[in-house]
């Protein structure tokens, strides 16, 4: 039996299988983007495909804490659009 990798959503805090979550990455150039492949280089944080989790993560500053930097609101707008497209 193969082990299923589990990751924690930064919005709701639930542990879920990696394939059920969306990976957000901050690379060495401090660019933050959605990684649909799950293989991009950089610091990753995972979030559910649910808009409530995304809003909760923004409210709790989870992205800023996960990436140890202040993230611009324009990045959040772009991430939200990509999440909408993914649904």
Number of C-alpha atoms within 10 A of each C-alpha: 3 4 5 10 10 14 19 17 23 23 23 16 14 13 13 17 12 18 12 13 21 22 24 21 24 22 14 10 7 13 11 22 18 20 17 13 8 16 10 16 11 16 16 20 21 24 25 22 17 15 15 12 17 22 15 14 19 16 11 12 15 17 25 14 12 15 19 11 11 10 16 10 10 9 13 17 11 14 17 16 11 14 17 12 8 10 8
